Amino acid sequence: MSSVFPYIPSIGALMGYGMRTLAQSASTAHTPSPSDAPATQADIAKALESALDDQPAAKSNARFSSVSITLNNGKGLDIDNATRLLSPPPATGPATSLRGVEIINSATATTTGEHHGLVSSGLAPVWLENYGSIVGKKDTGLKLGGNQRDEVVNAGLIAGGNGMALEMGGGDDVLIVRHGGRFEGAVDGGSGTNQVILDDPRGGTFDGASRMQHLWVVSGTWTLTGAMEANQQGKVYSGATLINKSKIGGSMEVEPGATYSTVQ
């Protein structure tokens, strides 16, 4: 995972944060023997099929530094099942992957769990892009435990039946909200230093969050309808607009060419 932003990040840093390419390759965790060849794309597909069927066991030669999944099966997912396919990180040397588990919930996907929609105990960092809907019927829509640096991009619906849409757990987490991104239930950044980025030229509405220490408004016109009381320092970037109909803690820097207004 990338490190958290500087205290006041540049527009380039923010834009680059959400535009990285998803990892596509699998790599071995040690030097393979002729009978222990690197995983092929077929191996990956077969292993992930097992994981999604709650059978996390993979072939002995299927070792991954990252796993990418596109959901369109209508079911909830225990992310740990996919995480168990990952190789342990090397004890020394550079990391083999920017992220652990990468999930895309496609625009046509309705991922619904009887309890949580998606859940992880934090065995590996999670990058999630949601364009469809993620629903937990009885519990949280998306629950990310542990102390990983998780990243969530929401351009769809995340809803929880217990009043909690998104829990990001420990670690320094990032939530990026796009146009059309909605939450039915509360959003909790958890412990750590956490950030919300409102970034879409078409703008949108955000209903606030707890335990989010930074609010960055990068592009578009956004209306804040719920509190961001934990904000320590945020910024509205040039060309962007924030209409504050609630409460923001700390301070907000407003660049020249940006607009910030408060409506009671």
C-alpha atoms as a printed R data frame, in Angstrom:
    type eleno elety resid chain resno       x       y       z
1   ATOM     1    CA   MET     A     1   0.000   0.000   0.000
2   ATOM     2    CA   SER     A     2   1.115   3.511  -0.597
3   ATOM     3    CA   SER     A     3   1.945   5.707   2.340
4   ATOM     4    CA   VAL     A     4  -0.527   8.265   3.600
5   ATOM     5    CA   PHE     A     5  -0.552  11.725   2.120
6   ATOM     6    CA   PRO     A     6   1.522  14.635   3.364
7   ATOM     7    CA   TYR     A     7  -0.414  16.861   5.732
8   ATOM     8    CA   ILE     A     8  -1.516  19.065   2.818
9   ATOM     9    CA   PRO     A     9  -1.052  16.944  -0.315
10  ATOM    10    CA   SER     A    10  -0.565  18.404  -3.755
11  ATOM    11    CA   ILE     A    11  -3.274  17.974  -6.376
12  ATOM    12    CA   GLY     A    12  -0.881  15.737  -8.303
13  ATOM    13    CA   ALA     A    13  -0.432  13.466  -5.322
14  ATOM    14    CA   LEU     A    14  -4.169  13.158  -4.815
15  ATOM    15    CA   MET     A    15  -4.925  12.473  -8.466
16  ATOM    16    CA   GLY     A    16  -2.156   9.901  -8.725
17  ATOM    17    CA   TYR     A    17  -3.456   8.134  -5.638
18  ATOM    18    CA   GLY     A    18  -6.618   6.985  -7.375
19  ATOM    19    CA   MET     A    19  -5.176   6.212 -10.810
20  ATOM    20    CA   ARG     A    20  -2.720   3.391 -10.149
21  ATOM    21    CA   THR     A    21  -2.947   0.252 -12.241
22  ATOM    22    CA   LEU     A    22  -4.228  -2.866 -10.534
23  ATOM    23    CA   ALA     A    23  -1.622  -5.596 -10.234
24  ATOM    24    CA   GLN     A    24  -2.189  -8.301 -12.824
25  ATOM    25    CA   SER     A    25   0.663 -10.770 -12.351
26  ATOM    26    CA   ALA     A    26   1.394 -13.556  -9.891
27  ATOM    27    CA   SER     A    27   4.911 -14.111  -8.588
28  ATOM    28    CA   THR     A    28   6.564 -16.904  -6.609
29  ATOM    29    CA   ALA     A    29   7.599 -16.545  -3.001
30  ATOM    30    CA   HIS     A    30  10.762 -18.599  -3.483
31  ATOM    31    CA   THR     A    31  12.905 -20.060  -6.259
32  ATOM    32    CA   PRO     A    32  10.732 -22.704  -7.970
33  ATOM    33    CA   SER     A    33  11.846 -26.181  -8.834
34  ATOM    34    CA   PRO     A    34  10.767 -27.886 -12.092
35  ATOM    35    CA   SER     A    35   7.888 -29.475 -10.189
36  ATOM    36    CA   ASP     A    36   7.035 -26.205  -8.444
37  ATOM    37    CA   ALA     A    37   6.431 -23.824 -11.333
38  ATOM    38    CA   PRO     A    38   5.054 -20.285 -10.970
39  ATOM    39    CA   ALA     A    39   1.290 -20.046 -10.984
40  ATOM    40    CA   THR     A    40  -0.330 -19.601 -14.367
41  ATOM    41    CA   GLN     A    41  -3.428 -17.517 -15.035
42  ATOM    42    CA   ALA     A    42  -5.383 -20.794 -15.094
43  ATOM    43    CA   ASP     A    43  -4.035 -21.628 -11.626
44  ATOM    44    CA   ILE     A    44  -5.150 -18.229 -10.354
45  ATOM    45    CA   ALA     A    45  -8.636 -18.576 -11.802
46  ATOM    46    CA   LYS     A    46  -9.055 -22.049 -10.328
47  ATOM    47    CA   ALA     A    47  -7.763 -20.986  -6.915
48  ATOM    48    CA   LEU     A    48 -10.026 -17.946  -6.784
49  ATOM    49    CA   GLU     A    49 -13.014 -20.028  -7.817
50  ATOM    50    CA   SER     A    50 -12.355 -22.209  -4.807
51  ATOM    51    CA   ALA     A    51 -11.938 -19.177  -2.547
52  ATOM    52    CA   LEU     A    52 -15.234 -17.686  -3.645
53  ATOM    53    CA   ASP     A    53 -16.927 -20.990  -2.871
54  ATOM    54    CA   ASP     A    54 -15.576 -20.811   0.704
55  ATOM    55    CA   GLN     A    55 -12.884 -23.350  -0.136
56  ATOM    56    CA   PRO     A    56  -9.691 -21.338   0.368
57  ATOM    57    CA   ALA     A    57  -7.262 -24.141  -0.403
58  ATOM    58    CA   ALA     A    58  -5.186 -23.559  -3.564
59  ATOM    59    CA   LYS     A    59  -2.876 -25.750  -5.618
60  ATOM    60    CA   SER     A    60   0.557 -26.135  -4.063
61  ATOM    61    CA   ASN     A    61   2.172 -24.133  -6.858
62  ATOM    62    CA   ALA     A    62  -0.328 -21.257  -6.742
63  ATOM    63    CA   ARG     A    63   1.533 -18.596  -4.766
64  ATOM    64    CA   PHE     A    64   0.490 -14.982  -5.123
65  ATOM    65    CA   SER     A    65   1.818 -11.580  -4.180
66  ATOM    66    CA   SER     A    66  -1.569 -10.048  -4.962
67  ATOM    67    CA   VAL     A    67  -5.022 -11.242  -5.883
68  ATOM    68    CA   SER     A    68  -7.470  -9.328  -8.097
69  ATOM    69    CA   ILE     A    69 -11.166 -10.232  -8.059
70  ATOM    70    CA   THR     A    70 -14.113  -8.861 -10.028
71  ATOM    71    CA   LEU     A    71 -17.340  -9.655  -8.233
72  ATOM    72    CA   ASN     A    72 -20.532 -10.301 -10.141
73  ATOM    73    CA   ASN     A    73 -21.905 -13.332  -8.326
74  ATOM    74    CA   GLY     A    74 -24.547 -11.721  -6.149
75  ATOM    75    CA   LYS     A    75 -23.092 -13.216  -2.970
76  ATOM    76    CA   GLY     A    76 -21.280 -11.766  -0.010
77  ATOM    77    CA   LEU     A    77 -17.575 -12.526   0.374
78  ATOM    78    CA   ASP     A    78 -15.269 -13.293   3.270
79  ATOM    79    CA   ILE     A    79 -12.163 -11.559   1.918
80  ATOM    80    CA   ASP     A    80  -9.969 -13.698   4.165
81  ATOM    81    CA   ASN     A    81 -10.695 -16.680   1.920
82  ATOM    82    CA   ALA     A    82  -8.941 -14.905  -0.948
83  ATOM    83    CA   THR     A    83  -6.243 -13.508   1.337
84  ATOM    84    CA   ARG     A    84  -5.168 -17.004   2.309
85  ATOM    85    CA   LEU     A    85  -4.002 -17.507  -1.264
86  ATOM    86    CA   LEU     A    86  -1.314 -14.864  -0.797
87  ATOM    87    CA   SER     A    87   2.304 -15.694  -0.111
88  ATOM    88    CA   PRO     A    88   3.751 -14.306   3.120
89  ATOM    89    CA   PRO     A    89   5.796 -11.151   2.408
90  ATOM    90    CA   PRO     A    90   9.558 -11.674   2.173
91  ATOM    91    CA   ALA     A    91  11.421 -11.174   5.425
92  ATOM    92    CA   THR     A    92  13.829  -8.749   3.755
93  ATOM    93    CA   GLY     A    93  13.994  -6.793   0.522
94  ATOM    94    CA   PRO     A    94  11.322  -4.828  -1.335
95  ATOM    95    CA   ALA     A    95   7.658  -5.645  -1.125
96  ATOM    96    CA   THR     A    96   6.374  -7.858  -3.919
97  ATOM    97    CA   SER     A    97   3.052  -6.051  -4.285
98  ATOM    98    CA   LEU     A    98   1.532  -2.621  -3.690
99  ATOM    99    CA   ARG     A    99  -1.608  -4.191  -2.292
100 ATOM   100    CA   GLY     A   100  -2.806  -7.493  -0.955
101 ATOM   101    CA   VAL     A   101  -6.335  -8.101  -2.212
102 ATOM   102    CA   GLU     A   102  -7.867  -5.967  -4.967
103 ATOM   103    CA   ILE     A   103 -11.625  -6.203  -5.445
104 ATOM   104    CA   ILE     A   104 -13.801  -4.606  -8.102
105 ATOM   105    CA   ASN     A   105 -17.534  -4.809  -7.499
106 ATOM   106    CA   SER     A   106 -18.808  -4.187 -11.006
107 ATOM   107    CA   ALA     A   107 -21.639  -1.814 -11.910
108 ATOM   108    CA   THR     A   108 -23.968  -4.759 -12.565
109 ATOM   109    CA   ALA     A   109 -23.067  -6.539  -9.321
110 ATOM   110    CA   THR     A   110 -25.311  -6.752  -6.287
111 ATOM   111    CA   THR     A   111 -23.098  -8.297  -3.617
112 ATOM   112    CA   THR     A   112 -25.331  -9.172  -0.672
113 ATOM   113    CA   GLY     A   113 -24.438 -11.116   2.450
114 ATOM   114    CA   GLU     A   114 -26.854 -12.474   5.022
115 ATOM   115    CA   HIS     A   115 -24.687 -10.750   7.641
116 ATOM   116    CA   HIS     A   116 -21.857  -8.594   6.214
117 ATOM   117    CA   GLY     A   117 -21.727  -7.819   2.508
118 ATOM   118    CA   LEU     A   118 -17.922  -7.971   2.454
119 ATOM   119    CA   VAL     A   119 -15.789  -8.674   5.501
120 ATOM   120    CA   SER     A   120 -12.077  -8.978   6.237
121 ATOM   121    CA   SER     A   121 -10.216  -9.584   9.487
122 ATOM   122    CA   GLY     A   122  -7.181  -7.695   8.178
123 ATOM   123    CA   LEU     A   123  -4.889 -10.515   7.077
124 ATOM   124    CA   ALA     A   124  -3.789  -8.324   4.135
125 ATOM   125    CA   PRO     A   125  -4.458  -4.775   2.909
126 ATOM   126    CA   VAL     A   126  -7.599  -4.389   0.795
127 ATOM   127    CA   TRP     A   127  -8.203  -2.112  -2.193
128 ATOM   128    CA   LEU     A   128 -11.878  -2.049  -3.148
129 ATOM   129    CA   GLU     A   129 -13.570  -0.278  -6.045
130 ATOM   130    CA   ASN     A   130 -17.364  -0.397  -5.823
131 ATOM   131    CA   TYR     A   131 -19.548   0.543  -8.792
132 ATOM   132    CA   GLY     A   132 -22.516  -1.662  -7.939
133 ATOM   133    CA   SER     A   133 -23.994  -2.385  -4.524
134 ATOM   134    CA   ILE     A   134 -22.586  -4.037  -1.415
135 ATOM   135    CA   VAL     A   135 -25.213  -4.882   1.183
136 ATOM   136    CA   GLY     A   136 -25.035  -6.535   4.574
137 ATOM   137    CA   LYS     A   137 -28.572  -7.641   5.422
138 ATOM   138    CA   LYS     A   138 -28.070  -7.941   9.189
139 ATOM   139    CA   ASP     A   139 -24.647  -6.394   9.807
140 ATOM   140    CA   THR     A   140 -22.169  -3.955   8.239
141 ATOM   141    CA   GLY     A   141 -22.117  -3.516   4.482
142 ATOM   142    CA   LEU     A   142 -18.290  -3.477   4.286
143 ATOM   143    CA   LYS     A   143 -16.262  -4.334   7.391
144 ATOM   144    CA   LEU     A   144 -12.461  -4.163   7.217
145 ATOM   145    CA   GLY     A   145 -10.785  -5.288  10.433
146 ATOM   146    CA   GLY     A   146  -7.153  -5.364  11.517
147 ATOM   147    CA   ASN     A   147  -4.566  -2.615  11.184
148 ATOM   148    CA   GLN     A   148  -3.913  -2.595   7.448
149 ATOM   149    CA   ARG     A   149  -3.868   0.502   5.238
150 ATOM   150    CA   ASP     A   150  -7.081  -0.158   3.354
151 ATOM   151    CA   GLU     A   151  -8.438   1.906   0.471
152 ATOM   152    CA   VAL     A   152 -12.067   2.091  -0.658
153 ATOM   153    CA   VAL     A   153 -13.335   3.819  -3.805
154 ATOM   154    CA   ASN     A   154 -17.120   4.122  -3.790
155 ATOM   155    CA   ALA     A   155 -19.153   5.052  -6.856
156 ATOM   156    CA   GLY     A   156 -22.098   2.821  -5.941
157 ATOM   157    CA   LEU     A   157 -24.037   1.798  -2.840
158 ATOM   158    CA   ILE     A   158 -22.648   0.439   0.424
159 ATOM   159    CA   ALA     A   159 -25.409  -0.374   2.919
160 ATOM   160    CA   GLY     A   160 -25.587  -2.051   6.313
161 ATOM   161    CA   GLY     A   161 -28.604  -3.542   8.003
162 ATOM   162    CA   ASN     A   162 -27.229  -2.668  11.464
163 ATOM   163    CA   GLY     A   163 -26.941   1.059  10.753
164 ATOM   164    CA   MET     A   164 -23.264   0.814   9.776
165 ATOM   165    CA   ALA     A   165 -22.391   1.003   6.081
166 ATOM   166    CA   LEU     A   166 -18.573   1.050   6.255
167 ATOM   167    CA   GLU     A   167 -16.084   0.218   8.996
168 ATOM   168    CA   MET     A   168 -12.434   0.653   7.992
169 ATOM   169    CA   GLY     A   169 -10.799  -0.691  11.160
170 ATOM   170    CA   GLY     A   170  -7.288   0.193  12.271
171 ATOM   171    CA   GLY     A   171  -4.467   1.524  10.135
172 ATOM   172    CA   ASP     A   172  -4.194   4.690   8.039
173 ATOM   173    CA   ASP     A   173  -7.125   4.284   5.659
174 ATOM   174    CA   VAL     A   174  -8.402   6.202   2.640
175 ATOM   175    CA   LEU     A   175 -11.963   6.576   1.359
176 ATOM   176    CA   ILE     A   176 -12.407   8.041  -2.139
177 ATOM   177    CA   VAL     A   177 -15.974   9.018  -3.042
178 ATOM   178    CA   ARG     A   178 -17.014   9.389  -6.682
179 ATOM   179    CA   HIS     A   179 -20.216  10.693  -8.240
180 ATOM   180    CA   GLY     A   180 -23.058   8.331  -7.344
181 ATOM   181    CA   GLY     A   181 -21.308   7.014  -4.261
182 ATOM   182    CA   ARG     A   182 -23.879   6.425  -1.511
183 ATOM   183    CA   PHE     A   183 -23.834   5.016   2.006
184 ATOM   184    CA   GLU     A   184 -26.900   3.696   3.794
185 ATOM   185    CA   GLY     A   185 -25.639   3.701   7.343
186 ATOM   186    CA   ALA     A   186 -22.712   5.340   9.108
187 ATOM   187    CA   VAL     A   187 -19.120   5.559   7.860
188 ATOM   188    CA   ASP     A   188 -16.395   4.952  10.464
189 ATOM   189    CA   GLY     A   189 -12.720   5.440   9.600
190 ATOM   190    CA   GLY     A   190 -11.582   3.546  12.688
191 ATOM   191    CA   SER     A   191  -8.286   4.157  14.469
192 ATOM   192    CA   GLY     A   192  -5.252   5.600  12.705
193 ATOM   193    CA   THR     A   193  -4.976   8.713  10.534
194 ATOM   194    CA   ASN     A   194  -7.735   8.431   7.957
195 ATOM   195    CA   GLN     A   195  -8.718  10.480   4.934
196 ATOM   196    CA   VAL     A   196 -11.770  11.191   2.797
197 ATOM   197    CA   ILE     A   197 -11.284  12.349  -0.803
198 ATOM   198    CA   LEU     A   198 -14.259  13.757  -2.731
199 ATOM   199    CA   ASP     A   199 -13.145  13.543  -6.330
200 ATOM   200    CA   ASP     A   200 -15.393  13.642  -9.397
201 ATOM   201    CA   PRO     A   201 -15.975  16.493 -11.873
202 ATOM   202    CA   ARG     A   202 -19.707  15.682 -11.680
203 ATOM   203    CA   GLY     A   203 -19.694  16.273  -7.933
204 ATOM   204    CA   GLY     A   204 -22.073  14.680  -5.481
205 ATOM   205    CA   THR     A   205 -23.220  14.475  -1.868
206 ATOM   206    CA   PHE     A   206 -21.434  13.049   1.150
207 ATOM   207    CA   ASP     A   207 -23.199  12.435   4.442
208 ATOM   208    CA   GLY     A   208 -20.127  12.708   6.652
209 ATOM   209    CA   ALA     A   209 -18.095  10.209   8.648
210 ATOM   210    CA   SER     A   210 -16.602   9.635  12.069
211 ATOM   211    CA   ARG     A   211 -12.899   9.245  12.830
212 ATOM   212    CA   MET     A   212 -11.735  10.762   9.529
213 ATOM   213    CA   GLN     A   213  -8.879  13.194  10.176
214 ATOM   214    CA   HIS     A   214  -8.588  14.785   6.726
215 ATOM   215    CA   LEU     A   215 -11.119  15.910   4.113
216 ATOM   216    CA   TRP     A   216  -9.830  16.692   0.603
217 ATOM   217    CA   VAL     A   217 -12.203  18.080  -2.040
218 ATOM   218    CA   VAL     A   218 -10.356  17.587  -5.321
219 ATOM   219    CA   SER     A   219 -12.847  18.205  -8.136
220 ATOM   220    CA   GLY     A   220 -16.541  18.891  -8.704
221 ATOM   221    CA   THR     A   221 -19.209  20.478  -6.543
222 ATOM   222    CA   TRP     A   222 -19.864  18.529  -3.341
223 ATOM   223    CA   THR     A   223 -22.457  19.011  -0.626
224 ATOM   224    CA   LEU     A   224 -21.594  17.823   2.871
225 ATOM   225    CA   THR     A   225 -24.820  16.844   4.622
226 ATOM   226    CA   GLY     A   226 -23.336  15.083   7.663
227 ATOM   227    CA   ALA     A   227 -20.643  15.936  10.186
228 ATOM   228    CA   MET     A   228 -16.875  15.510   9.781
229 ATOM   229    CA   GLU     A   229 -16.077  16.445  13.369
230 ATOM   230    CA   ALA     A   230 -12.788  14.534  13.550
231 ATOM   231    CA   ASN     A   231 -11.294  16.477  10.634
232 ATOM   232    CA   GLN     A   232  -8.025  18.089  11.704
233 ATOM   233    CA   GLN     A   233  -7.052  19.797   8.489
234 ATOM   234    CA   GLY     A   234  -8.529  19.604   5.005
235 ATOM   235    CA   LYS     A   235  -8.472  21.418   1.708
236 ATOM   236    CA   VAL     A   236 -10.698  22.482  -1.176
237 ATOM   237    CA   TYR     A   237  -8.622  22.479  -4.357
238 ATOM   238    CA   SER     A   238  -8.767  25.006  -7.174
239 ATOM   239    CA   GLY     A   239 -11.826  24.456  -9.382
240 ATOM   240    CA   ALA     A   240 -13.669  22.452  -6.723
241 ATOM   241    CA   THR     A   241 -16.608  23.525  -4.548
242 ATOM   242    CA   LEU     A   242 -17.670  22.388  -1.087
243 ATOM   243    CA   ILE     A   243 -21.069  23.361   0.308
244 ATOM   244    CA   ASN     A   244 -21.031  22.617   4.019
245 ATOM   245    CA   LYS     A   245 -24.498  21.944   5.420
246 ATOM   246    CA   SER     A   246 -23.216  20.289   8.582
247 ATOM   247    CA   LYS     A   247 -20.109  20.540  10.780
248 ATOM   248    CA   ILE     A   248 -16.414  20.192   9.961
249 ATOM   249    CA   GLY     A   249 -13.853  20.084  12.743
250 ATOM   250    CA   GLY     A   250 -10.382  21.590  12.479
251 ATOM   251    CA   SER     A   251  -9.561  23.883   9.567
252 ATOM   252    CA   MET     A   252 -10.198  23.891   5.832
253 ATOM   253    CA   GLU     A   253  -7.741  25.533   3.436
254 ATOM   254    CA   VAL     A   254  -9.382  26.970   0.329
255 ATOM   255    CA   GLU     A   255  -7.158  27.385  -2.715
256 ATOM   256    CA   PRO     A   256  -7.545  30.338  -5.080
257 ATOM   257    CA   GLY     A   257 -10.190  29.360  -7.605
258 ATOM   258    CA   ALA     A   258 -11.943  27.049  -5.114
259 ATOM   259    CA   THR     A   259 -15.280  27.742  -3.417
260 ATOM   260    CA   TYR     A   260 -16.256  26.962   0.155
261 ATOM   261    CA   SER     A   261 -19.596  27.987   1.625
262 ATOM   262    CA   THR     A   262 -21.522  27.186   4.772
263 ATOM   263    CA   VAL     A   263 -25.296  26.751   4.651
264 ATOM   264    CA   GLN     A   264 -27.212  26.445   7.912
